[in-house]
Amino acid sequence: MSVDGDPAGERLARVLLSRVLEPGDEVGGRWLRELGAVEVARRLREGGPQLIGVTDKRWAGLLARARQVELERDLAVAQDSGVRFVAPGDGEWPGQLDDLGDARPLGLWVRGRPSLRMWALRSVALVGARACTEYGAHMAATLGAGLAEHGWVVVSGGAYGVDGAAHRGALGAGGATVAVLACGVDRPYPRGHTELISRIAEQGLVIGELPPGDHPTPSRFIVRNRVIAALTRGTVVVEAAYRSGSLVTARAAQRLGRHTMGVPGPATSGLSAGVHELLRGDAVLVTDVAEVVELVGDMGELAPDRRGPVLPRDLLEPGARRVLAALPGRGAASPREIARGAQTTQDDAIARLYELRSLGYVERHGDGWKLTRQAMISVRGGRSRC
């Protein structure tokens, strides 16, 4: 990995610190903001004056970790794996991550050719349950493919369930997708997704805060989610139970002022309970790609109006529709009865009835009028039933 153009060692200091500080460490983030990465790395490496905000025990632990860092080895492993380190201030750094404040990543290890900054500008997060239902997997894959076809980058966590389905949907549509891992990007996790993550690295990007070879932990999965939320224009939760980690992503998105969306499921499904709770708050209900794009896209990218099919009777004039609706479902009625039901005069009703006869809706039956067989289907279909 090249460090050209970095005479102050800022990049190397951040590489070292990525091995020492845990992702999302706001105390460490404050040190970097106040002192700079080079000074923080020097104190940790050389055992300089203790920095404020940590106990003696914690400080001793950080010093021990710093002494064990093999910087050149990490750089060599990254280079051999085709991994680069992107730091704040680089041309490829996504500026929206700065919204995380002191919890901003020290830097990101990136595997894949595209520019992370450019892809992040038009990206949407799709997250949800690992043990999702067939419905959840279908919706995630459909949304992933649709977003890719609309030119959006699909961002998720590379996990089983909804994450994997979202990635596969985008890849299947020939689109762009980013996997944000809670471990080193050179060692895919979960192992069962090794092939999928390798394909993402070839066609898209695999990114993470942890240096090569580092392993995931439960806490790292949780803090990883803030990166997914900050990186994207909005977060869609497909399926999530009350304690799902994907709800952490959604709440982080809300705190950051990003769009938060949820795909509804059956009211009886525990895997949709967390989504429904989001929808009772500030999240927006979405059911397809058009509704997602309407929120995260540019002005004017509106979802189409949702309405049922246009029936022939919908094209009738309002007066003719009222007369048609006044005819009984069975048997005939006199012009006077029809006029009373349509709230019009008898002469107007008769004129409308002859108009409707020419269109095939009604027919004369003695002194009365009745619906044709074809019209009975249309009229009954338009009447509400209990």
DASUL-V627406 format. One record per helix or strand of 2 or more residues. SS is the DSSP state (~ for helix, > for strand). FROM is the first residue (numbers start at 1). LEN is the number of residues. If there is no record, write none. Layout:
# DASUL-V627406
ss:SS from:FROM len:LEN
ss:SS from:FROM len:LEN
This chain:
# DASUL-V627406
ss:~ from:10 len:11
ss:~ from:26 len:10
ss:~ from:37 len:10
ss:~ from:56 len:13
ss:~ from:71 len:10
ss:> from:83 len:5
ss:~ from:95 len:9
ss:> from:107 len:5
ss:~ from:116 len:5
ss:> from:123 len:5
ss:~ from:134 len:16
ss:> from:153 len:4
ss:~ from:162 len:11
ss:> from:177 len:5
ss:~ from:191 len:13
ss:> from:205 len:4
ss:~ from:218 len:14
ss:> from:234 len:4
ss:~ from:245 len:11
ss:> from:259 len:4
ss:~ from:270 len:11
ss:> from:284 len:2
ss:~ from:289 len:8
ss:~ from:312 len:4
ss:~ from:318 len:9
ss:> from:333 len:2
ss:~ from:335 len:8
ss:~ from:346 len:13
ss:> from:362 len:4
ss:> from:368 len:4
ss:~ from:373 len:10
